[in-house]
Amino acid sequence: MATKTVKYNKTSIPDLPEDLAVLYRITTKTGGLNYVGVAARRKVQDTILGNIGEIPGAKVKVEQCATVADARKKQKNILKRSPSRYN
């Protein structure tokens, strides 16, 4: 599935796709994993905007998934391998 990375701010989030469920990762300026989340189809931008905070240089990477269940499965596997700071 497709992936896209944008800056973690209010002006870049509207560029994210909303046609499928996504797994999203919020990373620090140095590439450290801050948060891994799941957003349902048509709720991607609202979900991520609801979590917006001021993290200078942070980025959000979304990976589209066929279903929310698929996204949650990937989220669980990622968190097993490399726990994030805020999950």
Number of C-alpha atoms within 10 A of each C-alpha: 8 10 14 13 17 17 18 23 19 12 10 14 19 15 12 18 20 17 14 20 25 31 24 23 21 26 22 17 13 8 11 13 20 18 17 24 18 26 24 20 18 14 17 24 19 14 14 22 16 9 7 13 12 8 14 11 13 20 21 22 19 24 19 24 23 13 14 18 13 15 21 19 12 18 17 13 11 14 14 10 8 10 15 17 11 9 10
